[in-house]
Amino acid sequence: MFRIRNIVRSWLPLAVAITLLSGLIYGAVQQVLRQDANDPQIQMAQDTAAALTAGAARESLASATPVDIALSLAPYLVMYDDTGRPLVGSGRLHGGLPAMPGGVFDYVRRHGLDKVTWQPEPGVRSATVIMPVGGAHPGFVMAGRSLREVENRVDNLGNIILVGWWGTMAAALLAVIAAKFVSRHSGGPSGA
């Protein structure tokens, strides 16, 4: 009869390695998915900030079609004055322009750019990029879009990784048991 302690002792390093690799894969892919969610907003914020700095009127850059950020997957823009007060934009929350936390604008003043996951209320999460605007009318521009689809993909990734982890852990355990069985019945050291 195999000793369970010896099987566990042989399987445990494999289990640790499988768990670490599964976590590494999950973390790496999750970060790629989340960082990719910023790409359109980076371009939108940079282009809008450059146009505003060059003297374009805020109203001319704001889409006439409002985007309900609680419901829509469409990207949106909101332009703020130098104090962080929303002035104009396509993004709407409960019919009004959304206000950002003041600390975001303080960070952007110091660093020139902020990429932040913003949750103005439960169930409403956006990938946002905030940039300063120079020129005659300084302020800020925020480009955002819903994270709903990205978060669905991350949830699916987690389920796939979990199933793979369970399967790999079981396969490793069966491989250790088989190796112990073959070793014991072939006359080699059993480790028992």
C-alpha positions in Angstrom: 0.0 0.0 0.0 1.3 3.4 -0.9 1.9 5.8 1.9 -0.2 8.9 1.5 2.5 11.0 3.2 5.0 10.0 0.5 2.6 10.7 -2.3 1.8 14.2 -0.8 5.4 14.9 -0.2 6.2 14.2 -3.9 3.1 16.0 -5.2 3.3 19.1 -3.0 6.2 20.8 -5.0 4.3 20.2 -8.2 1.1 21.6 -6.6 3.0 24.8 -5.5 4.6 25.2 -9.0 1.2 24.7 -10.7 -0.5 27.2 -8.4 2.2 29.8 -8.9 2.2 29.4 -12.7 -1.6 29.6 -12.8 -1.5 32.8 -10.8 1.2 34.3 -13.0 -0.7 33.5 -16.1 -3.9 35.0 -14.7 -2.2 38.1 -13.5 -0.3 38.7 -16.7 -3.3 38.2 -19.0 -5.6 40.3 -16.7 -3.1 43.2 -16.8 -2.8 43.0 -20.6 -6.6 43.1 -20.9 -7.0 46.0 -18.5 -4.1 48.0 -20.0 -5.5 47.5 -23.5 -8.8 49.0 -22.3 -7.0 52.4 -22.1 -5.7 52.5 -25.7 -8.6 54.4 -27.4 -8.9 56.9 -24.5 -5.1 57.7 -24.6 -5.5 58.8 -28.2 -8.8 60.6 -27.6 -7.4 62.5 -24.6 -4.1 63.4 -26.3 -5.8 64.7 -29.5 -8.4 66.7 -27.5 -5.8 68.2 -25.2 -3.7 69.2 -28.1 -6.6 70.8 -30.0 -7.7 72.7 -26.8 -4.1 73.9 -26.1 -4.0 75.1 -29.8 -7.1 77.2 -29.2 -10.0 75.0 -30.3 -13.3 75.7 -28.6 -14.4 73.1 -26.1 -17.9 72.9 -27.6 -16.5 72.1 -31.1 -14.7 69.0 -29.7 -17.6 67.6 -27.7 -19.8 65.1 -29.4 -23.4 66.1 -29.8 -24.5 62.6 -29.0 -24.5 62.0 -25.2 -23.2 58.8 -23.8 -24.8 57.4 -20.7 -21.7 56.0 -19.0 -23.8 53.7 -16.8 -25.3 51.9 -19.8 -23.2 52.4 -22.9 -20.0 50.8 -24.1 -19.2 53.9 -26.2 -16.1 56.0 -25.5 -16.8 59.5 -24.1 -15.1 62.8 -23.4 -15.5 65.3 -20.7 -13.7 68.6 -20.4 -13.1 70.4 -17.1 -11.9 73.8 -16.1 -8.7 74.4 -14.2 -10.5 73.7 -10.9 -11.9 70.4 -12.1 -15.4 71.6 -12.7 -17.0 69.8 -15.6 -17.8 72.1 -18.5 -18.8 70.2 -21.6 -18.6 66.7 -23.0 -20.4 63.6 -24.3 -20.2 61.6 -21.0 -23.3 61.7 -18.9 -24.2 60.2 -15.5 -27.8 60.6 -14.5 -28.2 63.2 -17.2 -25.3 65.4 -16.1 -21.6 65.8 -16.7 -19.7 63.5 -14.3 -17.4 65.1 -11.7 -14.1 63.4 -11.0 -12.5 63.3 -7.6 -10.3 66.3 -7.0 -7.2 64.2 -6.2 -7.2 63.0 -9.8 -6.6 66.6 -11.0 -3.9 67.2 -8.4 -2.1 64.1 -9.6 -2.4 65.2 -13.3 -1.1 68.6 -12.4 2.0 67.0 -11.0 2.5 64.1 -13.5 0.9 65.3 -16.7 -1.3 62.2 -17.2 -3.4 59.7 -15.2 -4.9 56.4 -16.2 -7.4 55.3 -13.6 -10.2 52.9 -13.2 -13.0 55.2 -12.1 -16.1 53.9 -10.3 -18.5 56.9 -9.8 -21.1 54.5 -8.3 -21.5 50.8 -7.8 -21.8 48.9 -11.1 -20.4 51.8 -13.2 -16.7 51.3 -13.9 -14.7 53.1 -16.6 -11.2 53.0 -17.9 -10.3 56.7 -17.9 -7.3 58.8 -19.1 -7.0 62.3 -17.8 -4.7 64.9 -19.3 -4.0 68.6 -18.6 -4.9 71.2 -21.1 -2.7 74.3 -21.5 -3.2 77.4 -23.6 -5.5 80.3 -23.0 -8.1 78.2 -21.3 -6.3 75.7 -19.1 -8.1 72.7 -17.6 -8.3 69.0 -18.1 -9.8 66.5 -20.5 -11.0 63.0 -19.5 -11.6 60.3 -22.0 -13.3 57.1 -20.8 -15.2 54.0 -21.7 -17.0 51.2 -19.8 -15.0 48.3 -18.4 -18.0 46.0 -18.6 -16.7 43.8 -21.5 -13.1 43.8 -20.2 -14.3 42.7 -16.8 -16.4 39.9 -18.4 -13.3 38.7 -20.2 -11.3 38.8 -17.0 -14.1 36.7 -15.3 -14.0 34.2 -18.2 -10.2 34.1 -17.9 -10.5 33.3 -14.2 -12.9 30.4 -14.9 -10.6 29.0 -17.6 -7.5 29.3 -15.3 -9.4 27.7 -12.4 -10.5 24.7 -14.5 -7.0 24.3 -15.9 -5.5 24.6 -12.4 -7.9 21.8 -11.1 -7.1 19.6 -14.1 -3.4 20.1 -13.8 -3.4 19.5 -10.1 -5.3 16.2 -10.6 -3.1 15.1 -13.4 0.0 15.8 -11.3 -1.4 13.8 -8.4 -2.2 10.9 -10.7 1.3 11.1 -12.2 2.9 10.9 -8.8 0.7 8.0 -7.8 1.5 6.2 -11.1 5.3 6.8 -10.6 5.1 5.5 -7.1 3.2 2.4 -8.3 5.6 1.7 -11.2 8.6 2.3 -8.9 7.3 -0.1 -6.3 6.4 -2.9 -8.7 9.5 -2.6 -10.8 11.8 -3.3 -7.8 13.1 0.3 -7.7 13.1 2.4 -4.6 9.6 3.1 -3.5 10.3 6.0 -1.2 7.9 4.3 1.2 
